[in-house]
């Protein structure tokens, strides 16, 4: 039986001298290479016999295992040292940066989408009509005859084309969409119609182009109390408040009877407008029960069907909700304004997520 | 409509507090717009008398006055030219606030001399525009008396908004009547003596056209004195912002504001023969009381005599028969003019007058003679003289409006139960007489309410008097949906486009639908887009394209120091001013700096490939799935002809354009930077609405992917896309992708040549491709590309 103590000592001595991967490799070749010390000893085993071979083989295998282990652990050790060194040299100045920017959605579009989302949840579909309208759809069908004083309050823009002998107009409100929709569809009807409207008026608080959203519900039972319920849900959801002081006041629109204007309560805290609470009133929209004459004008039997309509200014909603103080800035295309008041394109208004 | 609280209480006996009345007015539809407690505003001003007046030592135009204000005598420096010794004035003491400018009076040195308080003009007190001198009060005024008492300003003035239907509330009496109906007190009837008249009117009246004027009552007064009105009348008119003129005119104004009955007085001595009410003829003209000449048109209602036009019926009287202090004999008119004719004439001649305002909204026919009676009483009282009998031409038609309704109809409309009893009681409080047969309640509408025609109107009256706050709130959520879709395909497309474009760095703008025709000839037929009454010359047509306003926005922001623009708008542009001749377009502009020069990047500028990428990825987003997109050079004239392309989808419709703005157009808008534009005609995109929610079947190959690069030298004129498509078509199964990875132009390649390098990706669904498979397909690719581009492969 051979004593391998000498071999073990030699291995230990050699293994203390590792400096890099190369020296580990040399170590491996020295002991485990084809002509390595351990390999040669292994070959010699064949010449031994019986127990001695068995015992020597056992010992040699143990030594071989220990060499492999040394190689593995030393390699790992050296690799980590190497990596550590590399990492220490690889630093970047994280205070430097580049930026990625998104564009913005205009507040008008944002508010229209919010309004659609709220009313969509209440089963109102979105109806549309053209921005150039016939005099009939814009006025006459809406129970506003040619010389009705209400017409003069509208400051209408006229164009050179005509329909049935009357000059066409830029629609002064979104209400003609009621007429177009009722001619197309029989009750029950629930719709909203957001869009551009035009009046020949231009000062601090008037813009020749602005936006409105119209609402119309026609069925067999919808009445003033439903109108109140409808507007209450809408205004609470839109202004994202549980508290809402709301006041209905009599008013007059030729196409609704009874007609009402709706005020909401507000208070001012510093520069902030708090909507919903408070004893001061802000006018927010006009509404009423659809006038029977309007229903008859679109061939809907006014004895069988009734319903309500409402209309409100998109800019006004936007100004109150988002604290925008000047109407005219909406169309001024000042990019500083757009970037400040605009919305992220990824914020699509949602009933389950965020409205705004 | 303005009125004072004291005037209101002449018609309304009430115990209610003013605040209650204020609230009630708004709640019955007479919205309170403004309240001025003039008593408060004028409480500090008192009567003073100038005791001494001498020149200021340091200023030519200023005077030093000693003013007696009762409890003391004060020094006041005054600049008014009309100040003189002995004059009674309105004195504003130190601490008071001047109404017109809210200036607080302080004791101050004026050019070195102490001054305590101020003497006021009507302008400074906010009473009129008179600011040439300070107010000269009557000699008899007591020193120290509150000024507000003299001018009748110790009152509350209320301004309410009257909706066009409530013509009955254009007089104080009507307002009182409505308040009484709503439980705010009792309506008082004014005692009016009914003079019979002692002689027949020498001026006869003839109505030639009873459609434009159904009745005309006239009364002749002789030997009147058209003096200044008494204090009470002047103050009443002043309190609501009217300027007293002379007793006769003031009386008619008073009756108009009190009873909502417009009247007119003519100087009878200036009338030639009889009064003729007739339609005007083209070419006639007359000078109205506003001293302007009006040219009349056929059909306008005129009051004429046998020689000329005296006035426009229901709108404005004429200068020639106006009353002056010399007037001795007058004719008083109270007539019923047609609403529509009055409205048309007024609009046509652009005359706004209180009479027109009332006649076009409808006048209570029963006020015709009542107005004459009230005015007669006042004229005789103030101006003296004698009156004739009333001369009436035409017929005063009794308005006999009748409406049938039922409590069930009213309840159904309002959303809560209204009993027969409650309904009848509300109606009777409004002066509506009712009679009931079974469920049907028949209502006789009083003559002053011209706005009640049907059951719906009755429902409004009920809720108005009961109070809108009593409407309950009902749930509107439905058990079953009635609309399949909230947004249709086209609407969803617009919304998606908006969010997509904003997500690739564009800021959304909303610009006017109008624009300036001067910049638009290139974009469309501006003659078809004209607005008849534009708000300004620069906004005289509907926009034929979204670009003009966006280009202007760029120009504006350039002046605000922006040097990088990514802006877009989605909206309609117009082909003509016919309804529905509008189309939905998304238009984006990228211009200027794309990446700023930084520690990491070189500065780069936007080019047409940026907008092309944006446009094609937008189309991809809006129309997912297979489609063929091809580009060609046929762009509209606002694009740079060599640097623009049109995008065709599936070889059928042109859906949009991209490219550089034509230098000539850029120049017109004074834009110097290259402006890269895309336009997408959203209505033109083929409908690719999903028919199934399933995605197409996915076939994945596990065999090896191989890529091969090729480079070809081709003519510069040949589109590089040709290289890609001719390579692709060699084997649609094996060739998975073809991409251009290099473009190289150099004279060494030959004149007008370029080199295009492509990378072809190959993969089979059945096997790993062997070298000979690959070289076989490679030579086919070379052959195909060389053939279709007339180029040669570079080796």
HADDOCK unambig.tbl for C-alpha pairs under 7 A between the chains (distance, minus, plus):
assign (segid A and resid 101 and name CA) (segid B and resid 505 and name CA) 6.10 0.50 0.50
assign (segid A and resid 102 and name CA) (segid B and resid 502 and name CA) 6.48 0.50 0.50
assign (segid A and resid 102 and name CA) (segid B and resid 503 and name CA) 5.28 0.50 0.50
assign (segid A and resid 102 and name CA) (segid B and resid 504 and name CA) 6.11 0.50 0.50
assign (segid A and resid 102 and name CA) (segid B and resid 505 and name CA) 4.29 0.50 0.50
assign (segid A and resid 103 and name CA) (segid B and resid 502 and name CA) 4.37 0.50 0.50
assign (segid A and resid 103 and name CA) (segid B and resid 503 and name CA) 5.69 0.50 0.50
assign (segid A and resid 103 and name CA) (segid B and resid 504 and name CA) 6.46 0.50 0.50
assign (segid A and resid 103 and name CA) (segid B and resid 505 and name CA) 3.84 0.50 0.50
assign (segid A and resid 103 and name CA) (segid B and resid 506 and name CA) 4.32 0.50 0.50
assign (segid A and resid 103 and name CA) (segid B and resid 507 and name CA) 4.47 0.50 0.50
assign (segid A and resid 104 and name CA) (segid B and resid 502 and name CA) 5.46 0.50 0.50
assign (segid A and resid 104 and name CA) (segid B and resid 506 and name CA) 6.72 0.50 0.50
assign (segid A and resid 104 and name CA) (segid B and resid 507 and name CA) 4.56 0.50 0.50
assign (segid A and resid 104 and name CA) (segid B and resid 508 and name CA) 5.82 0.50 0.50
assign (segid A and resid 105 and name CA) (segid B and resid 502 and name CA) 6.38 0.50 0.50
assign (segid A and resid 105 and name CA) (segid B and resid 507 and name CA) 6.52 0.50 0.50
assign (segid A and resid 105 and name CA) (segid B and resid 508 and name CA) 5.26 0.50 0.50
assign (segid A and resid 106 and name CA) (segid B and resid 508 and name CA) 5.34 0.50 0.50
assign (segid A and resid 106 and name CA) (segid B and resid 509 and name CA) 6.16 0.50 0.50
assign (segid A and resid 120 and name CA) (segid B and resid 486 and name CA) 5.70 0.50 0.50
assign (segid A and resid 122 and name CA) (segid B and resid 477 and name CA) 6.14 0.50 0.50
assign (segid A and resid 123 and name CA) (segid B and resid 481 and name CA) 6.43 0.50 0.50
assign (segid A and resid 123 and name CA) (segid B and resid 482 and name CA) 6.93 0.50 0.50
assign (segid A and resid 123 and name CA) (segid B and resid 483 and name CA) 6.31 0.50 0.50
assign (segid A and resid 124 and name CA) (segid B and resid 486 and name CA) 6.48 0.50 0.50
assign (segid A and resid 125 and name CA) (segid B and resid 483 and name CA) 6.39 0.50 0.50
assign (segid A and resid 125 and name CA) (segid B and resid 485 and name CA) 6.58 0.50 0.50
assign (segid A and resid 125 and name CA) (segid B and resid 486 and name CA) 4.06 0.50 0.50
assign (segid A and resid 125 and name CA) (segid B and resid 487 and name CA) 6.32 0.50 0.50
assign (segid A and resid 126 and name CA) (segid B and resid 486 and name CA) 5.82 0.50 0.50
assign (segid A and resid 126 and name CA) (segid B and resid 487 and name CA) 5.71 0.50 0.50
assign (segid A and resid 130 and name CA) (segid B and resid 579 and name CA) 5.90 0.50 0.50
assign (segid A and resid 130 and name CA) (segid B and resid 580 and name CA) 5.17 0.50 0.50
assign (segid A and resid 132 and name CA) (segid B and resid 577 and name CA) 6.55 0.50 0.50
assign (segid A and resid 132 and name CA) (segid B and resid 578 and name CA) 6.58 0.50 0.50
assign (segid A and resid 132 and name CA) (segid B and resid 579 and name CA) 4.66 0.50 0.50
assign (segid A and resid 133 and name CA) (segid B and resid 579 and name CA) 5.36 0.50 0.50
assign (segid A and resid 147 and name CA) (segid B and resid 340 and name CA) 5.75 0.50 0.50
assign (segid A and resid 147 and name CA) (segid B and resid 343 and name CA) 6.36 0.50 0.50
assign (segid A and resid 147 and name CA) (segid B and resid 344 and name CA) 6.99 0.50 0.50
assign (segid A and resid 149 and name CA) (segid B and resid 164 and name CA) 6.18 0.50 0.50
assign (segid A and resid 149 and name CA) (segid B and resid 361 and name CA) 7.00 0.50 0.50
assign (segid A and resid 150 and name CA) (segid B and resid 164 and name CA) 6.36 0.50 0.50
assign (segid A and resid 157 and name CA) (segid B and resid 531 and name CA) 6.98 0.50 0.50
assign (segid A and resid 157 and name CA) (segid B and resid 533 and name CA) 6.02 0.50 0.50
assign (segid A and resid 158 and name CA) (segid B and resid 531 and name CA) 5.96 0.50 0.50
assign (segid A and resid 158 and name CA) (segid B and resid 532 and name CA) 5.29 0.50 0.50
assign (segid A and resid 158 and name CA) (segid B and resid 533 and name CA) 6.28 0.50 0.50
assign (segid A and resid 159 and name CA) (segid B and resid 530 and name CA) 6.20 0.50 0.50
assign (segid A and resid 159 and name CA) (segid B and resid 531 and name CA) 4.59 0.50 0.50
assign (segid A and resid 159 and name CA) (segid B and resid 532 and name CA) 5.15 0.50 0.50
assign (segid A and resid 159 and name CA) (segid B and resid 577 and name CA) 6.38 0.50 0.50
assign (segid A and resid 160 and name CA) (segid B and resid 530 and name CA) 6.55 0.50 0.50
assign (segid A and resid 160 and name CA) (segid B and resid 531 and name CA) 6.77 0.50 0.50
assign (segid A and resid 160 and name CA) (segid B and resid 532 and name CA) 6.35 0.50 0.50
assign (segid A and resid 161 and name CA) (segid B and resid 577 and name CA) 6.08 0.50 0.50
assign (segid A and resid 161 and name CA) (segid B and resid 578 and name CA) 6.01 0.50 0.50
assign (segid A and resid 200 and name CA) (segid B and resid 535 and name CA) 6.00 0.50 0.50
assign (segid A and resid 209 and name CA) (segid B and resid 512 and name CA) 6.38 0.50 0.50
assign (segid A and resid 223 and name CA) (segid B and resid 412 and name CA) 6.78 0.50 0.50
assign (segid A and resid 223 and name CA) (segid B and resid 413 and name CA) 5.06 0.50 0.50
assign (segid A and resid 223 and name CA) (segid B and resid 414 and name CA) 5.61 0.50 0.50
assign (segid A and resid 223 and name CA) (segid B and resid 415 and name CA) 5.31 0.50 0.50
assign (segid A and resid 224 and name CA) (segid B and resid 413 and name CA) 6.52 0.50 0.50
assign (segid A and resid 224 and name CA) (segid B and resid 414 and name CA) 4.90 0.50 0.50
assign (segid A and resid 224 and name CA) (segid B and resid 415 and name CA) 5.64 0.50 0.50
assign (segid A and resid 224 and name CA) (segid B and resid 471 and name CA) 6.97 0.50 0.50
assign (segid A and resid 225 and name CA) (segid B and resid 414 and name CA) 6.67 0.50 0.50
assign (segid A and resid 225 and name CA) (segid B and resid 415 and name CA) 5.13 0.50 0.50
assign (segid A and resid 225 and name CA) (segid B and resid 471 and name CA) 5.84 0.50 0.50
assign (segid A and resid 225 and name CA) (segid B and resid 472 and name CA) 5.20 0.50 0.50
assign (segid A and resid 225 and name CA) (segid B and resid 473 and name CA) 4.74 0.50 0.50
assign (segid A and resid 225 and name CA) (segid B and resid 474 and name CA) 5.23 0.50 0.50
assign (segid A and resid 226 and name CA) (segid B and resid 473 and name CA) 6.28 0.50 0.50
assign (segid A and resid 226 and name CA) (segid B and resid 474 and name CA) 4.83 0.50 0.50
assign (segid A and resid 226 and name CA) (segid B and resid 475 and name CA) 6.37 0.50 0.50
assign (segid A and resid 226 and name CA) (segid B and resid 476 and name CA) 5.98 0.50 0.50
assign (segid A and resid 228 and name CA) (segid B and resid 473 and name CA) 5.45 0.50 0.50
assign (segid A and resid 229 and name CA) (segid B and resid 473 and name CA) 4.73 0.50 0.50
assign (segid A and resid 229 and name CA) (segid B and resid 474 and name CA) 4.97 0.50 0.50
assign (segid A and resid 229 and name CA) (segid B and resid 475 and name CA) 5.65 0.50 0.50
assign (segid A and resid 229 and name CA) (segid B and resid 476 and name CA) 6.59 0.50 0.50
assign (segid A and resid 230 and name CA) (segid B and resid 476 and name CA) 6.19 0.50 0.50
assign (segid A and resid 248 and name CA) (segid B and resid 468 and name CA) 5.80 0.50 0.50
assign (segid A and resid 248 and name CA) (segid B and resid 469 and name CA) 6.58 0.50 0.50
assign (segid A and resid 249 and name CA) (segid B and resid 26 and name CA) 6.91 0.50 0.50
assign (segid A and resid 249 and name CA) (segid B and resid 27 and name CA) 5.68 0.50 0.50
assign (segid A and resid 249 and name CA) (segid B and resid 29 and name CA) 6.35 0.50 0.50
assign (segid A and resid 249 and name CA) (segid B and resid 468 and name CA) 6.31 0.50 0.50
assign (segid A and resid 250 and name CA) (segid B and resid 27 and name CA) 6.60 0.50 0.50
assign (segid A and resid 250 and name CA) (segid B and resid 28 and name CA) 6.19 0.50 0.50
assign (segid A and resid 250 and name CA) (segid B and resid 29 and name CA) 4.38 0.50 0.50
assign (segid A and resid 250 and name CA) (segid B and resid 464 and name CA) 6.42 0.50 0.50
assign (segid A and resid 251 and name CA) (segid B and resid 29 and name CA) 5.56 0.50 0.50
assign (segid A and resid 251 and name CA) (segid B and resid 163 and name CA) 6.71 0.50 0.50
assign (segid A and resid 252 and name CA) (segid B and resid 163 and name CA) 5.80 0.50 0.50
assign (segid A and resid 252 and name CA) (segid B and resid 165 and name CA) 6.86 0.50 0.50
assign (segid A and resid 257 and name CA) (segid B and resid 456 and name CA) 5.79 0.50 0.50
assign (segid A and resid 257 and name CA) (segid B and resid 457 and name CA) 6.13 0.50 0.50
assign (segid A and resid 257 and name CA) (segid B and resid 460 and name CA) 6.22 0.50 0.50
assign (segid A and resid 258 and name CA) (segid B and resid 456 and name CA) 6.88 0.50 0.50
assign (segid A and resid 258 and name CA) (segid B and resid 457 and name CA) 6.77 0.50 0.50
assign (segid A and resid 258 and name CA) (segid B and resid 459 and name CA) 6.63 0.50 0.50
assign (segid A and resid 258 and name CA) (segid B and resid 460 and name CA) 4.37 0.50 0.50
assign (segid A and resid 331 and name CA) (segid B and resid 510 and name CA) 5.73 0.50 0.50
assign (segid A and resid 331 and name CA) (segid B and resid 511 and name CA) 5.18 0.50 0.50
assign (segid A and resid 331 and name CA) (segid B and resid 512 and name CA) 6.79 0.50 0.50
assign (segid A and resid 333 and name CA) (segid B and resid 509 and name CA) 6.10 0.50 0.50
assign (segid A and resid 333 and name CA) (segid B and resid 553 and name CA) 5.73 0.50 0.50
assign (segid A and resid 334 and name CA) (segid B and resid 557 and name CA) 6.40 0.50 0.50
assign (segid A and resid 335 and name CA) (segid B and resid 557 and name CA) 6.72 0.50 0.50
assign (segid A and resid 345 and name CA) (segid B and resid 499 and name CA) 4.91 0.50 0.50
assign (segid A and resid 345 and name CA) (segid B and resid 502 and name CA) 5.57 0.50 0.50
assign (segid A and resid 345 and name CA) (segid B and resid 503 and name CA) 5.54 0.50 0.50
